[in-house]
């Protein structure tokens, strides 16, 4: 073998390189965001990478243990002096010896990930499970012997009406010194059990303790882990932060991760370990950002899809990869934070995981239902939380249905030729003039559009580096509106479109969005492969929505709510031009922001909110897309842009889509009939 395949995650970029090529060199040639400031001499450690080994069906490769060159003296010297996480290698030292998958951790990326799942403004009803109570305990009396703990419990019952209290051994060891230093007055931090009246003492302080108590609301997604640090007294969000889910290197979508577990013994343990480590690191970093002591974090609430739910808990997710998609546990769970290896917060902290709705509709969908309350809606509302795996809710106060749809990572910028995660320099907005066919765009980190004065100077340092999920969605919709893309998803050639930006690429064409090669930057194009990836993703999303509408017996919906990072960054018009969502008036398409994260914050702030969602999920009916025969029919129709069958009259009132066809071979197009 003279060369081998190198695949980088989370970018998804891949290429073949000669045996002996340093990983850093491969990264630079592919335009992968891997940092280095020492010129590859193993001094700066900025180019740290993590190789993955085993069989990866998603990527079509098997990575052997000798896929990289052996650990060398430069790496050992660096580890001895400055430390290196086990499993990490230096990209400048590790060389390609065989097919390999390489993960670039966040700290090794030049352009840091922008976490778009920010906290949405929301008034919180405060009824937290964790609170502080100040009590005065009766002093010991030789004539009425009783233990200090029993007298503390009596004080809580007398002063606060709290009757059932427990404490672990670690707390009991600290009890007597605290009581005596506080002269028999102490502040105790109690956590109330969710399904009973039991209170557990998490911490104790001598005298009156004025320190605030904090909690974390974590949206554990397939691609992104987003966390909100909240004050448990008023629900205020002190900081929001996030990281890429390190499990991406085992597979970008959920079924790829299940497949990895099936093909690699111990794969589930490996994925559980890396995601728990990421959560612990995120808890530490968000505490530092907010300037608080992480030991003041006493509670963590998780929302996640079923596969992430099981991998967080350390449960083999294989049963979720095959019918009947059985969950190991579907009800809410209350656990010790230590059980999940969250070692960077208070060691006595508690964790609460919202209930799952069904095998492929998880606690994240439950959190969206808690936040958006479709069960209280008077009109028929469709709620779409778009990610690598989309959760869809449809209903009103009479009935609520739910399903999940495997949209894949294209909406996140993965599987796109010039795609990247949301980071400074990534194209996020696109407009194409329908007359001149010329584009203009904006990038993350710059307020100016590309055709405005000062854009080049404003982006000189970060550059224009690629296109993220919101950018590729708008680009495809704009290509369709400008007549450069036909209904079947074919990009026209320069003679068909009149635009020199439509360049040949093999047997198809690509559209040049930005050419930065003269300045040493990338050539950013939208290729036919990119169009197909978006078509597959949006068709899965629309087919899921149509399946729920079939089950509900409705031809249209009254309102569409877009949740998640997607909902906050994509215009309703572009979403509808693509045919991602059913046709409704554009003013009836609204953004709910990070609804799953909001639901997690609500559950963190309120015990009654937990009771509410646990009751609501019992009445949500799950529709299984994997076994519904009409899903495939809807999917095929939805592959056209916007659709091969369904008309979009509301869209047609604001957008007129060109009636073009670039299919010269008689196949591959969904026809010339105009939609909208």
N, C-alpha and C positions, 0 to 999 in steps of 0.2 A: 504494500500500500504506500503510495507516494503522497497522498493527500487525505484529508479527513474533513468531516462536517463539524463546524462549530456553531452552536446555537446559543444566543445570549438572551437571558430573561432579566427584567420583565419586558424588554423592548420587542422580543420575538425576532430580532434580526439574525440572519444565518448566512453562512457562506462556506466554501471549501477552501482549505488552506494547506500548504505544503507541510509535511511532517517536520517538526522542529520550529515552527513559527511560534513566537511568544504570544500569549493570549492578549497582551496589551497591543501588539501590532495588529492582530486580527480585529480587535475592537476598533482601532483607529481606521482601518481600511473599510469597515462596515459603517462607520459613523456612530458607533455605540458610545454612549455617554459614560466613559470610564476615565477617571481623573488620574493625573500623574504630573508631578512638578520637578522630579529629580532626573528626568531623562532616562528612566528605566534602569537606574543603578541600585534599586532596592533600598533606598534611603528614606524616601518620604512616606511610604506605605499607603499612598492615596489610591493605588490600583488594586486594593484587596478584592478578591473574587471568591465565590464558593462553587466548586464543581459538584455536580450531582451524578450519582452512579445508579445503574439499574436499567430496566427496560421501560422505554417511554413510547407507548403506542401513538400518542397524540403527535409526537414529532417524528415518528418512524425511525427511531434510533435506539440502539442498546449501547449504554456507556459502560465500558469495562473499567476496572480499578486502575489499570495502567494507561488510561486515556490521556493523562498528563504526565510530563516528565517527573522524575522523582524529586522529592523534597530536597532542597540544596542548602549549602552552607550559608548563603546570603539570607535565606528565609529563616534558618535556625538562629542566626545572629540577631536578626531583627526581633524574633520572638523572645529570645533570652533577654534582650535589653528593654524592649518596649511592650512586649506581649502581643500575641496574635490569637484570636479566637480559634478554638479547635475546628478543623475543617476548612479554614480559610487558607488561601494561597495568595502570593503576590503575582499579579498579572504580568509583570515584567520578567518574572523568573520562571513561571510555569509555562511549559511549551506543549504544543499540540502533538500528541502521539497517536491519537485515535479519535473517533467520533465522540464529542463531548458536549454537555449542556453546562453553561456557565451562568451563574446568577451574579448580577452586579448589585450589591447592597446599597441602600440609600446613601450611606456615608461615603461611598466611592463614586457617586455620580456628581458631575460638575454642576449640572442644572438640577437643583433639588426639586423633588416632586411637590406640586401644588395640590394640597388636599382640598377638594371642592365641596366636601360634605361638611360645610360650616354649620354652626348652630343657628337655627331659625328662631326669631323672636317669638316668644310664647309666654303667656301668663300661666304660671304654675300654681296648682292647688297644693299647698304644702301639708303633707301628712307623712313625713319620712319614716321609714322603718328604723332608722338610726338616729337617736337623740341623746342629748346630755341632760342629766338630772343631778341637782344639788340636794344633798340630804344631810341631816345631822343624826348620827347614830348614838344610841345609848351606850354609855361606858360599861365595861364589864363589872359585874357585881358578884362577889364570892357567895352571897346568899341566894342568888338566882343565876346559877351557872348556865351559860349558853355560849356558843361560838360567835366570833366576830362576824362571820358570814351570815349566820342566822339573824343576828341583830341588824345587819345591813339590809337583809331582805324584809325584816319587820319595818324598818324605817321607810323603805320604798313603798310598802303597802300602806303604811300610815299616812305618809305625806303625798304620795302620788297615785295611790290606788292600784299599784302594780303588784300583783300577788304571786305570779309564777316566775321565778328568776333562777337562772343557772349560771355557772361560771366554770371555766376549765382550770386545770391545775396550774397553769402559768399565771393566771390571774390571782388564784388563791395565794400563791407565793408572795404576791405584792400587796395583798390586802392589809395585813397588820401594820407594816411600815407606813402605808399611806394614811390609815386611820389615825395613827399616833402623830405623824407629822402635821396632819390637818386638824389636830386637836378634836377629833371625832366628827369632823365635817369633811365630806369628800364629794367630788363630782364623778359620777359614773357615766360611762357611755354604754347605752343599752341598744340592742338590736331586737326588734320584735319579730317573732316568727310569722311567716305569711299565712299559715293555715291554722294556727292555734294561738293561744294567749301567752305562750312562753316568751320570756325575754332573756336574752343572753348578754351578760356583761362582757363588753369587748375591751374596756380600758377603765382605769381608775386614777384619779388625781387627788392629791391632798388639798383640802380647802376648796375654794371656789375657782374653777378653771374657766377662763374667758376665751380660750382658744376655739376657733371655728372648726367645725367638722365638715369634711369634704367627701364627695363621691365621684365615681367615674361612670359615665354612660358610654358604652363602647358598641359601635356598629361594626361587627366583625364580618366584612364582606369577602368575597372570593378574590377580589383584586386589591381592595384597600381596607385597612383597619383605621377607622376614625374614632377619636375619643374626645369627649367633652368633660372637662373638670368643673364640677358644680359645687356651690356652697349649699349644704344640706339645710340651712336655716331659711333661705329665701329662694333657692333654685337658680341663683345667678350663675351664669357661665363665666368662669374666670379665664379659661383658655380652651382652645380647640386645636387639636393636632392630629396628625395621622402618618402612617407609613404604608408602603406597599406590603401586601401580604406575601411573606417569603415563600409560601407554598406554591407560588406561581411557577417556580422552576420545576415542580413536579407535574405541572399541567395547568394551562390557563383557565380551563373550564372545569366544572365540578366532576363530570363523568371521567375526564382524563385523570383526575386525582383518584377517583375510585378505581379506575383501571390500573393506575400505578400500584395501589395497594394489592390488587389481585395478582399482579405480576411480580411483585417484589416483597419477599417476606420481611416483615417489620416495617413496611412502608408507612403504615398508619402511625406507628410509634415515632418515626422520623418526622412526619408532618405535624404531629401533635407537639413534639419538642420545639420545632422551629417557630410555630405560631405562638406558643406560650412564651418563648423567649422574646419574641417581638412585642407582645403585649406588656411584658414586664419592663422592657426598655422604653416603650411608649409611655408607660405610667411614670417612669423616672423623668423622662424628658419633659413631659407636660407639667409635672410638678415644678421642675426647674424654671420653665418658662413663666409659670404663674408666681414663682417666688414663695412657694409654700413647702413645708416639711412633708414629704410623702407619707410619713407615719401618721399624718392627720387624715389620710384617706381611709375611711372605714367601710366603704361599701362600693361594689362594682356591679353594674347592671349590663348584661349582654343581650344583644339581638343579633341573629345570624340565620343563615339558611340551614336546612337540615344536615347537609354534609359538613359544613363548618361547625355546626352544633356538636356533631359526633366527634369530629377531630379535636375540637377544644376539650371535650370531656375525656378524650382518650379511648373512644369507642370505635371499633372497626366499622367503617361506613359501607362495607360491601353489600349489605342487604338493601341499601338505598339505590344500588345500581341495577336492580332487577325487580320485576314485579313479584309481589305486590307492594314494593317500596316501603317495607316496614321500618318504622322508627324503633329504636331501643327504648326511648321514653319520649312521650309527647307533651306531658304536663310540665308546668313550670318547675324549676329546680332552685332550691336554696342550698348553697354550699359554703364551705370555708374557702376563702381566697387562696389559702395555702394549698388546698387540694388541686388548684389550677396553676400552681407554681408562680403565683404573682408575688414574688419575693421582695419587690421594691416598694411596697406600701405597708401599712400597719399589719403586723403578722396575724392579728386576730380578725382582720377584715372579712366581711361576708360578701358572697357573690350571689346574684339572682339572675336566672336566665328565663326570659319570657317563654310562654308555651309555644309549641309548634302547632300549625293548623293541620298538616298532613305530611306524607312522605317527601314531597318536593315543595311544599309551601311552609316556610319555617317561621321562626320567631321574628324575623325581620318583617315579614308580611303581617304578623300579629301586631307589631309595633306601628306599622302604617295604619292598620285598622283602628288602633287606639288613638292615634294622632288625628286621623281624618274622619273617623266616625261615619263610615258609609251606612251603618245600621241605623243612623238617626236622620238620614237624608230623605227629604220629601221627593226629590227628583232622582232619575236614574243616573248614577254617577259611575264612571269608569276611572279607576285609580291605577296608574301604571308606575311601578318603581323599576326603572331601567338600570340594569347592570349586566355583568357577565351572565347572570341568570335573572330574568325579569319576573317579578311577582305582579300579578294582576288581580284586582278586586273589582267586582261589578255588583251593584245592588242599590237598595234603598231601605227604608225602615221596615219593609215587608220581608225582604230576603237578601242575603249577601252570598255571592259565589266567589271562589278563588281558584287560581291556577298558577302554575309557573311555566315559563317558556324559555327554552335554551337559546338565548340570543347570541351567546358567545362573546368574545372579547373585542369585536370590531368597534363597538360603540366606545370602548375605552382607548382606542387608538392602536390596539394590537392587531396583528394580521393585516396591517396596512403597509404598503411599500415604503412610504415615508413617515409612517406612524410613530408616535411616541406618547408617553404619558404626559399629563398636563404639567408643564414646567416652563419657566421663563424661556422665551424664544419659540415656543410652539404656536403655530397658527391656530387660532380659536374661532375666528369669524371670517366669513368669505362672502364677497359679492362679485358677480360677473355681469358686466354690461351686456344686455341682450343684443345691442346693435354692433358694438365694436368687438365683443367677445373677450374683452380684456378684464383681468381680475384685479380686485383690490382686497386686502386682508388686514387683519390686526393680529398681533401676537400677545401672548401672556407676558405681562411685565412692561407693556408699553401702551399708552393711551391713544397714540396716533395710528391712523390707517396708513397703509404702505404707500399711498399716492399723496400723502400730505407732507408738507415741508417739515424737515426735522426728523423724519422717521429713520433715515439711515444713521443719523448721529445718535438717536435715542436707542437704537438696537445694536450699535457698533460693538459693545462689549459682549452681549449675550448671543448676538447673531439671530438669524432665522434658521431654526434647527430641524424642524419637521412639522407634522400636523397632528393635533390631538383629536380625541373623539368628537368634540363639538365641531371642530373645524372640518373633519371629513364628512360629517353629516350635512353641514351647510354647503360644502363644496359640491356634493353629489346633487343636492336639491337645486343649487344654482346652475349647474350644468344642464339639468333638465329644463329649467325655466328659460335658459338662454338658447335652447335648441341645439346644444352640443351633445346631448344624450337623448336617445329615443326611449319610448315607453318600455321596451324590452330590456333596457339597460346597456345598450351598445353606444360606445363613443364613436362619433363620426370622424372620418378622415379630413384632412385640410381642404380637399376639393369639395367634400360634401358640406362642410360647415363654414368654409370661407375663413378659417382661422389657422394661422401658422402655428398656433400653440398646440394644435392637435397633431401629435407626432407619431410616426409608426413605431410599434413595439411588437416585434414578431408579426403575428397574423392579425393583431388588433392595434388599437391606438391608445395613447395616453394624452392627458392634457397637462401642459406645463403651468403650474401655479406660481412657481418662483424659481428663478435660475440664479443661484448665488455662486456658481462655479468660478466666475471671474475674480471673485474676492476670496476664493478658497473655501466657499461654503457648499452646501448641498444643492443638487437639482431636485426640487420637490414637485412631484407629479402625482396626478390621480390616474391610476392605471385601470385597465379593464378588470384585473384581479381585485383591485380595491372596490370597484363597483359591485362585483359579485359578492364580496364579503359583506358589504352593507345590505345588499339585497337579501341575502340569507338571514341576516340578523333582523332586519325590519319585517321580513315575511313571517318569521317565527313569532315576533311580537304581535303583529296584526292578527295572525291566525289564532293565537291564544285569546285575544280579545273577542274575535268573532265566535269562537267556540263558547265562551261565556254568554255571549248574546244569544246564540242558538239555545243554550240550556235555559236561559231566562225567558226566551220567547219574545225577544224584542228585535226590531229592525234597526233601531238607532238608539243612541244614548243622548241624554240632555246636557251632560257636562263631562269634561275630561280633566283629570288632575294628574299632572306630571310630577312625580316625586323623585328625589335623589339628585345627584349632581347633574344628571342629564336635564331634569326639569328646570333647573335654575339657569341653564346656559344655552338652551336651544329654543329658537323662536317657534311658536305654534305653526306659523306658516311653513317653515322648512320641514317640520315633522309631518305635516299633512301632505305637502308636495311629495315627499318620499312614500307616503302611504303607511306610515308607522302606526297611526291612530285612526279610528273611525272619523268620518266626516261630521263635524259640528261647526257652528259659528265660531270664528277664531276667538271672539271675546268670551267664549265658554270653555276655552282651554287655559287653565291656570297652573301656576307652579306652586307646589307645596314645599319647595326646598327639601331639606333632608328629613323627610317624614319619619323614616325608620329611626334616625337619631333623636328626633323630637319625641317619639314614642318611648325610646329608652330613657330619656330625661324625665318624662312624665312618670314612668315606673320607678325611677330613682327617687323622685320627689314625693311620691304618694303611695301608701299602702292600698288606698281605695282604688287607685288606678290599676294596680295589680289585680285586685279582685275583679274589677270591671273587665279587663281583657281576658282573664281566665274564664269568665262567664261568656263573653262575646264569641270566643273561638269555638265554643261548643256548638254554636248555631251557624257557623260559616260552613257552607257546603263546598267540598273540594271537587273540582273537575280535573280528571287526569288526562293531560294532553297526549301522553305516550300511547294510550290505548284507544283514543277516540278516532274512528276512521275519518271523520270530517276534517280533522286537523290537517291532514295532508292535502285535501282538496283546497282548503282555505290558504294553505301555505303556497301552493302552486300559483293560485290566482294573485296572491299578494306579492309574488316575486316581481311582477310588473310595477312600473313606477307611474302613478301611485298604485294601480290595481288593474287587473285584466278584466274584471267583471263588475266590481262595485263602482258606482259613480260617486263623484264628490261634488254635489251641487253647491254646497256652502263654500267650498274652496274655489269653485268656478266663478263665484261672485267677486272674488278679489284677485284671482290669478288665471291667466289664460295660457295653458301649456301648449307649446308648439306641436303641430301635427307632423312629426318627422319620423322617418324610418331609415336606419343605416344598415339594415340587414340585406345584403346583396346576394346571400347564398340561399335564402329561403328558409333559414332556420335560425333560431336563437333570439328572435324578437317576439314580443307578445302581441304584435300587430300595430296597425296605424290608428286605431280608434282613439280619439282624444278623450281623456278623463279630466274633468274639472273645468 
